[in-house]
C-alpha cells in the first residue's frame, strides 16, 4: 500500500524514530573565528555491545521498481526550483564554519535558496573540528541539517551519501574491513555481504542513508590507483562479489532501517585506463565492454541495486556523463536499470574544465540532461547546476518532464529508505558500532583473503620459539594496512599517524605479540616511500642473530589520482632492504606485502623463502596476518588478478586471447596453503553441452594434512577454437569454497551451462560457437585436472542482442527530455489506429469512399507535420494521435475499396496482400525512423510522409472513379452515429490514460488504473455490440467477414 507522503510530512515531528534535535549552532552570517584549523579527536566514547541481532531477509532481491502514485503527485506539486534542488548534491564542507562547527546559516541558505535535496561526505574531510566523527557527533550534525530541511525550503528530507566502501570507514569506531580486492581473494561472497551489511548499519548510525559502494570496475591495468577498491580482474568473480555486496548493503532496505541504498559504480569501463593513471581515457571495443565489463553491473542490478554512479572520464573518446549510448541505451534500456543515477564528483562541469568535451558548464549540463537519464548531479561545491538547469528549462531547451522523471526516482528512493517517516537517526544503532561481533567478521575476512605466494622448504609457518626479526614500515602501522578511504579520503596524515585510530585497530606487531605471548623484535629498516634505509647497520646486526626475518613491504595510503604511479616496481630502498638482509644475514626471509595493487618485486621472488600477499587487510588486519605467519590459521586466499612480472604485463588478464603468452609472476587464482591437497580428475554428468541442458563437473578433493584447510575449487573453461573469434585463455565459470579436515575427502560438484559459453560478437549479438571445450579445475595450482565436453549449439541463434538500429521513439524522447512520456508516442498512434477503424467504416458509407480516403490521407499528413515540427513531447504525441486517426481511415478505406472493386474470388488474395503491405510498413516505419535519427534527424521519419502522401493523392485522382453518395451535407451528418462515436472516443481515451499512467504515474494495481481499464473495456464492448446489432449500414469488419 502506498504511503501518503504529504500526510507524513505534516506529522513528521511525531512519527520520526529519532528525536528532532535542536540546532547546536546559533544562526549567524559571520561567526567569530577562534579555531586554528587543527583537527582533534572526537571525545565521545561508548562501550559497543558484544553482539546484536540483524535481519537477513529477504531471500530475494529488493530493488527499485515503478514510481508510486503519491510520489508522482508530490512531484507535480513542486516548483521548478524545488525540483532542481532535489537533483542537486552538495558536499558537507559547504555547511561547516570557520570554527569547524555546523554553520546553520549556510544550511538554511542551501535549503531555502537552492532547495538542495542531498548532501555528501564527512566533516572530517572538509574542515570539521574532529578528524574522525563518532556516531553521536556525526548524527547530531546530520540530524540538525535534516531538521532544517524539514522546516524550510521544500520541507522534504535530505538524503545523505557517504563513501562507506569498506565498512563505514569515515565513522569513528566503525569496523574497517579489508579492501574489495582482498575480499575478492577470499573467493567467498559471504564476506562481501558481511562487509556491506555492517557498513550499512554503521552508516545509518551516523544519520546517513546511502553508501557509494560497491566498486564494480574490473581491474585490468594494475597501475590503476583504484585497483584495491575493486573485486579483481575477472567478470564472474566480480559479479558474484558485487551482487553479494549489494544484498549486504541493502537487505530489505524498504523496511529495514539499518540498511542503506547501495550505489554500484563506476559505470562503465573505469578500470582500464589507457596509461594506468586515474581518469585516463579508455579504449574498449563495444563487444568487449559487453562481454567483460558489463556483467558485474548486470549482476548488481539483478541483486536490486537502488542507485548507480557514472564513471569519470571518457570511453572510446566519448565522455560517459554525456553518453546516451552508455547511460541510456546500455544502462537503462539494455540492462533495465530502474534506480537513481548520480554523477561522480563535479563530473558535469569537468567536461568544460578538464576534458574539453563541452564549450562551458551550460553546454555540459544541457547535453548531460538531454542525452542521458542522470538524476542527480554531485556538483559538490556550488550552485552552478541549479542555476544552469533553471535557465535551460526557462528557455525551453530542457523540459519539465525531463526533470520530473529524475525527481520522481529521487523521491521514490527517499520513500523506500523511510525518510518521510523516519527522517532522523535511530540512536540505538550507535551502541553496535565497533561491536566485537563486527571485528570478528573482519578478522575472518582477512584470514581467508591472505594469499601465500611462495613457501620454499616450508619456511612458514613460523615457530613461536624461533627468534624472528620483524622489519619494515608496514608491520607496525594500522594506517598502512587500511590504506585510502580510511578515516580520510587519503587515509590518515603522517602527523596523525596511528594515534587517530584511538584503539580501533591493530598492527602486525601487536598481532604477533597476541599470538606468541611475547613482544617481538621490530625495527623499521626503511621508510614507506622507499627513499632511505633506517639504522641499517643495527638492522643487519639483529638479522644475523635471528633465525628468520620477516620483512614488511608495501605502499602508503592513497586514493584516486593521488595514487598515480609510472611504474609497478616497488621503491628502490624497500627492495634494497631485502637484498641487503639476504646478502649480509643469509637467513630465510619472509616477505609480507601490504598494498593496494600488485607491485613488481624485481629479484625478491627469487631471494625470499616465502611471500605473503595481504593486500589492504584493513584496520584489524594485524592479528590475522600474525595468525597466518605462525600457523594458527592456514592461508586460503587466491589471487583475484594476474600478478605482473614485467611492466608490459600491467594489463595482462586471465581472459586475454589464448594465443597470447600468459606468463605473469603469479596467475589469477593462484595461492598456496600449508596442507597438501590432492584432486581427483573431473567427472562430467554428460560429454555434451547444449543450451537449456546444464551439466555438472565433479571432482574429489582430499586434504592430506597436516592442517585443516579451506580450499577454493574453481571451474575454468577453455574453448579449443571459436570460429571467427579468438577464444580466451581461461574463463572462470563457477567456484566453491570447502572446509577440509585433515584426511577428509569431499566431492565438489559445479554446474556449467552452454549459455555460459556464449560471447558477444562484433555485431553486438551474444551467441554460441560450437567446439570442444576443456573444463579445467584450478589450472595454476593443480596439474592436468581437466575433462573435455563437446559444446553443441547453432551459431546463428542469438541469445541476446544490442541492436544498432533502434526505433525513433527513445531518441525522440531524449530530445524532449521526457523519457517517462515515451509510451505515449506508441500508444497514441496504435490505439487510435486500431480502435477507430469501425467508425471509418460508417463514415465511408455516409460521405463516400473517395472522400473518406482523401480525408484520411490529409489527416495522416497533418499528423505527420505536427509530429515532425513538434517543439515538445505534447506536440509530438498529438501529432502521433492524429496520424493514428488518419491511419485508421486509410486502412479501412483501402480494404473497403478493394472489397468494392473486386470479385468474391479475387477478394481474399488482394485483401491479404493489402494487409501484408500494411504490416510490413508498420514494422519498417519505426526502424527507418531509427535510421533517420542516426544519420539525419528523427523529424524526417515523419516529414518523409509528405511527398509520399502527395503521390498517393495524385494517383487516387487518376485511378479511382468511385460512385458518390447522394443527399445533402445535413442529411449525411444526421446519418453519423454520434452516440456511438462518443462512446468509442470515451473508451479509447480511458484506454490511453490507463496504458500511459500505469506503472508510471500510478501503480498498475491502483484503483485508478483498474477503473480506467474496466470502464474502457465496457465502453468499447458496448460500442461493438451497438454497431453489430443496431447499425443500419455495415462497418468494415463485417464487410470483410461477409463480402
N, C-alpha and C positions, 0 to 999 in steps of 0.2 A: 504494500500500500504506500502511495506517495505521501510524503510529509508536507504539510502546508508551511512553506518556508517563511512566508510573510508573518504567519502567526508565531512561528518560532522566534523570529527576530523581535517581535513585540514583547515576548516574555523571556528574553534571553537572560535577564538577571536572575530569574528564579529557576531556570532549567539547567544552567551550566553545572557541570560536575565539579569545576573549580570555583573558588570564591573570587569574584571580581576584585582585583586589587586596587588600592588607592595609589595615585601617582606618587612616586618616590622623589620626583624632581619637580620643583615648582616651575610654572611657566615663566620664561624669561627670554627675551630676544637676544640678550648678550650676557651670558653668565660671566662672573669674575673668574679668571683662570688662575688657579693656585697650584696646579699639578705640574710636575716637571716632566711628565710623559713616561716615567719608568714604571713598567707594569710590576705588580706584586702578586703573590699567591692569594687565591681566594681563601679567606679564613674559615669558610663554612666546612664543617666536618660532620660525619654521620657514621653510624655503625651499620653496614649493609646486612640485610637478613641473610642467614646462611643458605636458605633455599626458598623457593617460591614455586607456585604452580602457574601453568600457562595453557592456553587453548591451542591445540594443534589442528583444529578443524578450520576450514572444511577439507574434505578429502579431494574435492575437485576444485580447479582454479576459480577464483573470484576475480573478475576484472571489469573494465569499463563496458558499458552497453549503450542502450538508447538513452536519450535525454528525457527526463521526467517532465510531465506537463507543468508542474508547479515551477520548475526551473525555467522553462520557456516563458511562462507568464512573468516571472521575475525579470528575465532578460528584456522583455518588451517594456517593462516599467522604468528601466534605467535610462538616464540621459546619455548623450554621446560621450561626454567626458567621463561618466561613471563606467561606461563600457570599456573605453580605452584604458582607464585606470586598472580595471581588472586584468588587462593584458600586459600590465607593466610590473616589472620586478626590480626592486631597488636594494642595494647592499646595505648592511646594517651600519656601516661607518657613517652613513648619512644621518643616522639617528643618535650619534654619540657626540657629546660636547667636549670642550677643551679640557675638562677635568676627568674624562673617561667615564662619565655617567650618561644615563639616558637623557637625551635632550627632548623634553616634552614638546617644546615649541617646534622643533624640527619634525617630530612625528605628526603634530597637528598640521603642519604645512603640507607634508606629503599626502596626508589623508584628506584634508579639507580642499587643498588647491588642486591636487592631481588624482585624488580618489584611488590611490595605489592599493592594489589588491594582494600584493605579495612582497615579502622581504626574504633575504637570504643571508647566510654566513653568521659567524660568531663575532662578538665584540673583541674577543681576544686577538683576532687578526686585523682589526680595524679601529685601533685607538681606544679600546676599552681599558679600564684600570686594572683588570685582572688578566693574567696571562692564560689562565685555564679556568673557565667558569663552571662552578658546581651546578648541579641540577637546581638547587634552591635559587642561586643568583641568576642563572640563565632563565628559569621560568618566571622569576619576578620581572625580568626585563621583557620577555615576550608577552607575558600577561598584561603588563602595563601598556604595551603597544596595542594589544588586542582590545583592551578596554576603550582606548581612544578610537579605534576603528569602529567599534560597535556604537559609539556615541556620536560620531561625527561623520562627515562625508556621506558616502553611500550607505553607511551603517551595515556594512557587510563584513564578516570576519575575514582577516587576512590569513593566507596560507604561508607558512614559513619553511623554506628549504634549507637543507644542510648537507654538506659532503660527509655523511656518515658512511664512509666507504669500506671501513674495516673495523666494525664496531662504531660506536658513537665517539669517534676519535677526538672530537672537539669539546667533549663534555668531561669535566674533571671526574676522575674515578671510574669512568666507564671502561669496560674491558676492551683493550686494543688487540684485535685479532691479527693473525698472520695476513699478509697481503694476498690479493687474489691469486697471484702466481703460485704462492706457497699452498694456498687452499686447493688449487688445481692439482698440485703434486700429490695430494692425498689419494686421488682417484676415488674419492668418496663424497658424493654430493651432499651427504648429510651435514658435513662441516660447513658448506656454503649456506645451507639452510640455517644452521645454528647461529652462524655469524650474522646473517640477516635478521633473524628473529630477535637476537639480543641487541643488535644495533637499533632496531625499531623501538624496542621497549625503552632503551636509554634515551633515544632521541625524543620520544614522547614525554619522557620525564622532564625534559628541559623546555617543553612547550612547543616543540617542532612537530611537523606533520608529514614531512616529505623528505626522503633521502635521495640524493643524487647518486644512485648506485642501483644495480651493478654495472661495472665496465665490461662490455661485451665485445670490444675490439679484439681481433686476432693479433697476437704479437708476431709479426713477420720479420720486420727489421729489428734485430736485437739491440741496435744502438739506441732505439727509441726510449726516451726517458720515462715513458708511462708503461713500460713492459711489466713492471711489478703490479700494476693495478689490474691487469687482465687475467684471464684464465688460460693463457698459453696460446700456442700456435694452431691447435687442432680444432676444426669446426665442431666435431662431435663432442669432444670433451668440454669445450666452451659452452655448447648448447646445454649439456646436462648440468653443468655447474651454474650456468646463468639461470636456467629455469628453477633450480632448487633455491637459488639466492632470492629470486623474485617471490617465491612462495614463502620464504623465511621473512622477508621484509613485510609482506602484505598480509599473509594469512587470510583471515576473514575480515579484511580491513573495513568493510562496510558496516561491521558490527563490533569488532574487537578494537577498543580504543588504546590498546597497547601496540598496535601496528601502524605502519605508515604507508604512504604511497611510494612504491619503488619507481625508479627512473632509469630505464635501460639507455645506455649511452656507449659510444657516441656514434650516431647513425650518419655516415657509414664509411668504412674503409680507412679509418683513422690510424690503424696500427701498421700501415705500410708506407711511412713517409719516404720519399724518394732518396734522400741523403741521410735519413735517420734522425734528423732534427725535428723537434716537436712542431706541428702545424705545416711541415713541408708538404708540397704537392704530392699527390698520389696518382700513379698511372696503373689503373686496374681495368682490364677488359670487362665489358658488361657481363659476359657469361661467367667469368671468373668471380666477379663480385657476387653473382647469384649462387655460385657453387660453394664458395668458401666463406665469404664474409657475411652473407645474409642469414645463414642457418641459426646462429646464436640469437639473433633478434627475433626470428620466427619462433624459436622455442620460448623466448621470454613472453612474446605475445600470447602464445598458447598457454603459458602459465598465468596469464592475467595481468601483465604489466600495465599499471594505471597511467604511466606517463613515459615520455621519451625525450631525449635531448639530441638535437642535431650536432653534427661534428664541426669542429674548427676546420678551416682551410678549404681546399679545392680537390675534387676528384676528376681526373682527366680534364683539368683546366676549368671545370665548372664549380663555382662556389656552392657548397651544399646548402647553405642557408637561403639561397635564392633559386634552388633547383626544383622545378616542377617534376622532373624525372625521378629524383631520389625521394623527395619528401611527400609528393602526392601520388604519383603513379606507382612507385615501388612500395613506399611505406603504407600509404592509406589504401590504395586500390588493390595491389597485388597481395600484400601481407594482411590486409584487413584490419590495420590498427585503428581502434576507435578512441584511444585515450588522448590525453592532453600532451601537446608538443611544445617544448620550450627551447629557446636558443641557448647556446653557450654564452659565456661572459662577453658582453659587448659585441657580439659577432655581427650584428646587422651594421652598426656604424663602422666596424672594421673593414667592411667591403670598400669603403671610401678611403679610410686612413691607412690601412695595411695592405690589402690585397689588390687595390686599384681595379676592382671589378664594377665599380659604380662611380659616377661623377661626384656625388656627395651623399650625405646621410639621407636626404629626401628621396633620391632615386633608389638607394638601397632599401629603404623602408617600403617604398612603393612596390618594388619588384618582389621583396620577401612576402608581402601580403598578397600580391597578385598571383604569383606563381605557386605558392605553397600554402599549406594549411597550418602554418605556425600559429600557435595560440597565445604564447607569452614571450615577450622579449626580456631577456635578462640584461636590461640596459645597464644596470648596476649603479651608475654614478650621476645620472642627470635626467632631465625631463624631455630629452630630445625625441624619443619615440612617441610620447604622448602629444607633444606639440605638432610633430610632422604628421602623425596619423590623423589628428583632428583636421588639419589643413587639407589633407588628401580627401577626406570624406566631404568636407565643405565644398571642395572643387569638383566633386563628382567623379574623382579618379578611383576612389575606393568606396564600395557600397557599404551601407549599414548592415546589410545581410551578411557580408563577409565578417564583420565584427561580431554579429550575433552568433554566428557559428562557433567562433572561438570562445566567446564569453560563456556560452551555454556549456561547453566542455569544462571550462574552469569552475563554474559554479556547481556543476554536477559533481566534480571531484571534491569540492569543499563539502557538499552534502554527503557524499559517500564516506568521507572521513569523519563525519559527525560534527563538523564545525558549527553548524547552525544550532545544534542542540547542546553541544559540549565545547564551547569556544575556548575555555581556559584549561590549564594544566591539571591533570589528575595527580595531586600531590602524593598519593600513596605509592606511585611508581618510583619516587625518589629513593625509597629505602632499599630497592632492589638493585640500584646502580652499584656496580662493583661487587656484587654478590660472589662469594666463593664458588657457587654453582656455575656462574658465568666464567670465572677464572679457570675452573677445571675444564670447561668446554673449550676454552682457548688452548689450554695445555694439551688436550687430546688432539686438537687440530695440528698443533706444532709437532707432536710426537709422530703423527702419521704423514707429515709432509717432508720431514728431513730426509734427504736423499744421499745415500752412501755411494760415492762415485768410484772410489778405489779403496782397496784394503789388502795390500800386499802382506803376505805372511801373517795374516790375522793380527796385525798390529793393534787393531781395535777388536773388541772393547778393551779399554784401559783397566788395569787392576788398581783398586783403591790403595793398595800398599806400595805401588810403584811411586818413584819420585818423578813427578811431572812438572815441567816448567811451562807455564802459560804466558804467552807473549803476543802482543798485537792489540791495536786500538779497539777492535770490535768486541773483544771478550769481556771488557769491563765497562760497557756502555749500554744503557737502555735505549737511548735515542738512536744509536746506530742500528740496533735491532728493529726499531719501529719505523725508521725511515721518514719519508714525506707523508703529507696528510696525517699528521700525528701531532696533536696539540695545536700546532700552527700549520699553515699551508706548506711551508718548507721544513717543518719539524722544529724542535727547539733550537734556539740560537746557541752559539758557543758560550755566550755569557750565562745563559740559563742552564746549560748542561743537563745532567740527570736530576738535579735538585728540584726541577719543575714538576717531576712526577710525584713528589711528596709521598713516596712509598707505594704508589700504584704501578708496580713493575719490578723487574729484577734484572740481573745480568748473568752471563755465563759463569763468572767467577762466584757469584752468590749461589748459583745453582750447583756448582762443583762442591762448594762447602756444605750445602744441604745434603748432597748425595753421599759424600765421603765422610762428613762429620769433622773435616779438618780444613783450616784455611789454606788455600792453595798458594803456591808461589807465583806471583804475577808481576810482569814488567811490561810497560807499554811497547818499547822496542822501536816504534816508528809512529809518525803522526798519520792521521787518517787521510791526508792529502798525498801521502807518499813522497814528501819532499825532503824529509830529514829523519835519519836514524837517531834514536834517543838512547843515550848511555849504552852504546853498542858493546863496549868492552865489558861492562858489567853483565850484559845480557849473554855474551859469549861465555864468560866465566861460569855463570849459573847454568847455562846449557850443557857445559862439559860435565857438570856434576849431576845432571838429570839422567833418568833412564829413558825418558821420551820427552818430546817437545810438541806442544800444541800451539799452532800459530793462527791467530785470527786475522783474516784479511777481508777487505770489502770497501764499501762506499759510504760517504757521508750522506745525510738526508738531502733529498731534492724532490722537486715536483715540476712537471711541465718543462718549459723552455729553460729553466734554471739548471736542469739536469742534462742539457745537451752536451755531448762529447764527440770528439772527432775520431776516436779510436777505442776499440773494446779492450785494449790491453790495460791491465791494472797499472796504477802509478809505479814508476820505477823503483822507488825505495821500499815499497811494500814487497815487491818481488825480490829485491836485493836482500831484504831481511832473511828470506828463506834461503837464498843462495849462500849468504854469509854463514848462517847457522849450520847448513848442511856441510859446508867445506871446513868449518872450524870445529864444530862439536862432534860431527859424524855420529849423530844419534837419530833414531827413527823420528820422522817429522809427520805430524798430523795437521793438515790444513783445514780450518773451518772457514767457509765462505759465508759472509753476511753482506747481502746487497740486493738491489732491485732488478738486476739484469745479469746475464751470463758474461762476466768479464774474462777476457783471454788471460791465460796464466803463463804464457811463454814456456819455460822449461820446468815449471813447478810440477806438472803431471808426471814427469819423469823422475823428479827428485823426491817428491813426497811419498811416504809409505802409504798414507791414507788421505783421502779428500772427502770432506763432508760439505754438502750444499745445504745451507739452512735458509736461503732466500732472505726475505724480511719476515722473521717469525713473530714480530710484534713485541709489545712491552713485556709480555710474560714468556718470552722465548728462552730465557736463560736456563731455567730448570729442565725443560725437555731436552735441550742440547746437551746438558751435562748428563742426563739420563741415557741418552744415546751413546755418548762417549764412554760411559762406564758400564754399559750393557744392561742397565735397569730396564731399558726399552730397546727392542730390536728394530732397526730402521726399516721402514716400508715405503717411503716416498719414491716416486718415479718422476723423471724429468717431464715437465709439460711443454718443453720446447727442445729444439735441436741445439746443443751447446756448440758454438762455433770454435773451430780450431784455427781459423785464419780470418783476416778481415773480409776476404771475399765471401766468406760463408755467413755474413751477418744476416742475410735473408734466406738462408737455407731452411727448408721445411721438410717434414716427413711426406708431404703430399706433392712435392715437386715431381716433374716428369721422370719416369723410371729410367730413361736413358742417360740422365744427368748423374754424374758421380756423386754419391752421398757418403761423405767421409768426415762428419763433424768430430769434435773432440769426444763427445758422448751423444748418443742418439736419443731422439724422442722416446719416452717410455723406459729409458734405462734407469737402473737402480739396483743396488745390492742389499742383501741382508746378512745377518750373522749366521743364519742357518743355511744348510744345503737343501734346496728344494728341487725335486725331480718331477718331470711331467711325462705322462704317457703320450702317445700320439693322439691325433684328433680323430674322433669318430663322428661321422655325419649321419643325420637321420635320412638323408637322401643324397644321391650323387647328382641330382638335377635340381637347379634353382629356377623357378618360374614365378612370374607375377601372381600375386594373390595366393601363393603357396609357400609360406616361410619354412625354412629348415632350421635344425639346431646342430650346433657343433659342440661336442662334449670332450672334455679332457680330464684326466685324473691327476691331481696334484698331491704330492707327498712331501711332508716336512721330515727330513732325515736328521733334524736337530743341529746343534744342541739347544736351540732357543725356540720358544713359542714364536710363531711367525704370522704376520698379516701379509697376504700375498695378493697383488693386483694381477688378475688374469685378463689380458687384453686380446681381443679378436681383431686382427687386421685382414684386409683383403688386398690382393694384387692381381689385377686383370692381366692375363698373359699378353693380350693385344686388344686394341679397341679401334675398330675401323674408322679412319679419318681423324682420330683424335688420340694424342699420346696419353696412355694411362699413367696414373700416378704411381710413385714408388710403393707407397702403402697408404691405405685409408683406414683409420680406426673406425670400427663399426659397432663395437659393443665392449663392455668391460664389467667386471665384478671383482669385489674385494672380499677375500675369505680369511677367516681365522683358522690357523692350523696349530694344534698341539703337537708336541714332539712325537714323531712316529705316526701321526694321523694322516690319512689319505681322504681327500674329498673329491667328489666328481662335480665339476663345474660345467654347466650347460648354458650356452649363449645362443640367442636367436639371430638369424640373418635372413633378411628379406631381399628378394630380387629388386624391389623398389629402392633399397639402399644403394644399389649399384647404378642407378640412373644418374645421369650427368647432364649439365646444361651445355648445349652446343652453341655455336656462334650465331645461329638463328634464334637464339633465346627460347629454345624448346628443350624440355627435360625429357630424356628418353634413355632407353637401354640398348646397348650394343651387345649382342650375344658373343660369348667367347668363354674359354676355360678360365676359371678364377682360382687362384691359390688362396686358401684360408690358412692364415698363419697366426700362431699364438706366441706372443712375447718374442718377436724375432731377434731382439738385441740382448736378451738375457738368456734365451734358450735356443738351442740349435736344432733346426730341422723338425720343428713341431708344426706340421702342416698337412693339409689334405687338399685335393683338387675337386672342384664342383663344376659341372657344366651349366653355364648361365644361358638359359633359353628364353628368348623374347623376340618380338617383332620390332626391329629397329625403327620402323615407321610409326609405331604407336607413341603418341605424345602424352606423357603423364602430366605435364604442367607446361604452361605457355605464358610468355610475356610478349604479347603481340606488339609489333612496332607500328601496325596500322590500327588505330582506335577510332571509335565513333567521334563525332564532333561534340557530343554533349559535355564530357568532362572538360574539354578545352574552353568551350563557351562559358561554362560555369566558373572556371578560373578567371576569365577576363572580367566577369562581373563580380568576382569575389563572393559568390553566393552558392557554395557547394551544397548547402542544406536545401536549396531550391532546385537542384538539378533534376530531381524526379519529375517536377512539373513539366520539363521540356518534353519528355517522352509521353507522359500520360495525357497531357493537354492535347496532343495530336492523336494518339492511338485511341483514346476513349471516344472522342468526338467522331473520329473516322469510322469507328465500328458501330456505335450506337445510333448515329443519325441516318444511317442508310435507309431504314424503313420510312423515315419521314420524306426522304427524297423520292422514294417510290411513289408516294402520294402526290408530291408536288409535280412530278413529271406528267401525271395523268391530268393535272389541272392546267399547267402552263405549257405543256408540250415538251417533247424530248429535246429538241434542238435548243430551245430557250433555256431549259433547265441545265443542259450540259454546258452551254456558253456561260451561264451564270455561275456554275460550279467552278469552271476554269478561272473565271475572273476572281472569284472568292479565294481560290488557291493562290493565284498570283498576288492578290492583295496581301494575303498572309505571308507570302514569301518576301514581299517588300518590307512588311512590318518587322519580320524576323531579321532580315538582312541589314536593316538600318536601325535595329533596336539599340537604344542607349542604356538600357537597364535590363535586368532579368525579367521584370514585369512586362516590359515591351516585347521581349523575346517570347515569353510564354503566351502572350496574347496573339502574336503572330503565328505561333505553332498551333494554337487552338483554331484560328481562322483557317490555317492550312488544312486542319483536320475536317472542318466543316466542308470546305471545298473538295477535299479528297473523297469524303463520303458521297458527295454528289457525283463526282467524276466516275467513281467505281460503279455506283448504282446506274447512272445513265448509260455507261458503256455496256453493262450487262443487259440492260433493258433494250437498248438499240439492237444489240446482237440478237436478242430474242425476237425482236420485231422483224428484222430483215433476213432471217434465215429460216430454213425449213426445220421441221421437227427432227429430221435425220441429221442435218448438219449442226444443229444447235449444241449438243453436248460437247463435240470436239472443239468448236470455236469458243464456247464458254470456258472450257478447260484451258485453252491457250491464253485467253484473256486473264484468267485467274493466275496462271503461272507467271505471265509477264508482270502482273501486279505484285506477286510475291517476291520475284527477283528484284524488282525496283525498290521494294520496301527494305530489303536487306542491303542492296548495293548503295542506296542513297546515303544512309548514315556512314558507311565505310568510305565512300567518296568524300563525304564531309570531313572525315578524319584526314584524308589525303590533302584536301584543300587547306585545312587548318595547319598542316605540317609545312606546306610549300607556299601557299599564298595567304589567304585569310579564311577563317571559318565562315565569314559572311558570304563568300562565293558559293558555299553549299546551299544557300537559299536563293541568292540572286541569279544563279545559273538557270533557275526555273523560268525566268522572264523570257529569254529567247525561245526556249522550248515551248512555253505556253503560247507564244505568238505564232509559231509554226503550226501548232495544233488548231488554233482558231482559223488560220488561213485554209488548212486542209478541210476543216469542217465546212467552211463556206463553199468550197469547191466540190466536195464529195457528197455531202449529206443533203438529201432532199426529203425531209420528213413532213408528214401532214401536221397542220397546225390545229390546235383545239379551237372550237367556236365559243362564242359568248363574250360578254363584256368583262372588263377587269374586275368590276364589282362582283359579278357573278362568280368569277374564278376565285376571288378571295373568300367568298362565302362558302366555297366548297372545301377550303382548308380546315382540317380538324384542329381547331385552336385548343380545345381541351386536351386532346391527345398530345399536341405539341408541348403544352405547358407541363403535362405530366412527364413527358420524355425529358425535357430540359431540366426539370427538377431532379429527376433520377440521376441524370448524368452529372449534374453539379454536385450532388451529395457523394457520388462515387469518386469524383475527382478530389474532393476535400478529404475523404477517408483515405485514399491512396497516398496523398501527399502529407497529411498530418500524422498518419500512423507511423510510429517509430521515430518521429522527428519532433513535432510539437507536442504530441501526446503519445502515451504508451498504446500499443496495439490492443491491450486488454482493457483500456479505459472505456467508461460508459459512452463517452462522446464518439469514439471511433466505432464502437459496436452499434450504436444507434444510427450513425450515418450509413453504415454498411447495410443494416437491416432495412432502413427506410428506402435506400436507393434500390435494393432488390425488389421491394414491394412495388415501388413506383414503376420500375422498368417492367416487372412482370405484369402489372396492371395495364400498361401501355400495350404490350404484346397481345394480351387477352382481348382488349377492346378492338385493336386493329384486326385481329383474326375473326372475331365474332360479329362485329358491328359494321366494319367498314364496307362501303358500297363498291369501292374500287380496290382491286388487289394491290398489296405492297410488293416490293421487289422479291422478298424471299418466296412468296407464293408464286410469282411469275416463273421463277427458276424451277420450283418443285413441280408445278403443274402447268407446263407450257401448252 
